[in-house]
C-alpha cells in the first residue's frame, strides 16, 4: 500500500479502512465508484486496474476451490 497503513490508504483513496482491508486480502473487489481513487493511488489506467481486479477475483476463486477439495 505504498508504505501506508490501511487507514492512511483509505484516506488517500476517499474510502473506509475496512474496504482497503477487504481488497488487500482479496475477499472483496472494488466497486466502480472506487475506481478513480484506486487508479490515482496506484498510478494505473482503467485497463490495468480491471486486470488487477480480475486477478484478485481469480485468486479468490482458487482459494475457495482448494477449500472445497480439502
C-alpha positions as CSV (number, residue, x, y, z in Angstrom):
1,X,0.0,0.0,0.0
2,X,2.8,2.4,-0.9
3,X,4.1,2.2,2.6
4,X,0.9,3.5,4.1
5,X,-1.3,2.0,6.8
6,X,-4.7,0.9,5.8
7,X,-6.2,4.0,7.4
8,X,-3.8,6.3,5.5
9,X,-4.5,4.4,2.2
10,X,-8.3,4.7,2.9
11,X,-8.0,8.4,3.4
12,X,-5.9,8.8,0.2
13,X,-8.5,6.7,-1.7
14,X,-11.5,8.5,-0.2
15,X,-12.9,5.3,1.2
16,X,-13.0,3.5,4.5
17,X,-10.3,1.3,6.0
18,X,-12.5,-1.8,6.0
19,X,-12.7,-1.7,2.2
20,X,-8.9,-1.4,1.9
21,X,-8.6,-4.4,4.2
22,X,-11.0,-6.4,2.1
23,X,-9.2,-5.5,-1.1
24,X,-5.8,-6.3,0.5
25,X,-6.9,-9.9,1.4
26,X,-8.8,-10.4,-1.9
27,X,-12.1,-11.0,-0.1
28,X,-14.0,-8.3,-2.0
29,X,-13.4,-6.4,-5.2
30,X,-13.7,-2.6,-5.5
31,X,-16.9,-1.0,-6.6
32,X,-16.9,1.1,-9.7
33,X,-17.2,4.2,-7.5
34,X,-13.8,3.3,-6.1
35,X,-12.0,3.0,-9.4
36,X,-11.0,6.7,-9.8
37,X,-9.3,6.8,-6.4
38,X,-7.6,3.5,-7.0
39,X,-6.3,4.5,-10.4
40,X,-4.8,7.6,-9.0
41,X,-3.3,5.9,-5.9
42,X,-1.8,3.0,-7.9
43,X,-0.9,5.3,-10.8
44,X,-2.5,2.9,-13.4
45,X,-5.2,3.3,-16.0
46,X,-8.6,1.7,-16.0
47,X,-7.4,-1.2,-18.2
48,X,-4.6,-2.2,-15.7
49,X,-6.9,-1.7,-12.7
50,X,-9.5,-4.0,-14.2
51,X,-6.8,-6.6,-14.9
52,X,-5.7,-6.3,-11.2
53,X,-9.3,-6.8,-10.1
54,X,-9.7,-9.8,-12.4
55,X,-6.5,-11.3,-10.9
56,X,-7.9,-10.8,-7.4
57,X,-11.1,-12.5,-8.3
58,X,-9.2,-15.4,-9.8
59,X,-7.2,-15.8,-6.6
60,X,-10.3,-15.7,-4.5
61,X,-12.0,-18.4,-6.6
62,X,-8.9,-20.6,-6.5
63,X,-8.8,-20.4,-2.7
64,X,-12.4,-21.4,-2.5
65,X,-12.0,-24.3,-4.8
66,X,-9.0,-25.6,-2.9
67,X,-11.0,-25.3,0.3
68,X,-13.8,-27.4,-1.2
69,X,-11.5,-30.2,-2.3
70,X,-9.8,-30.4,1.1
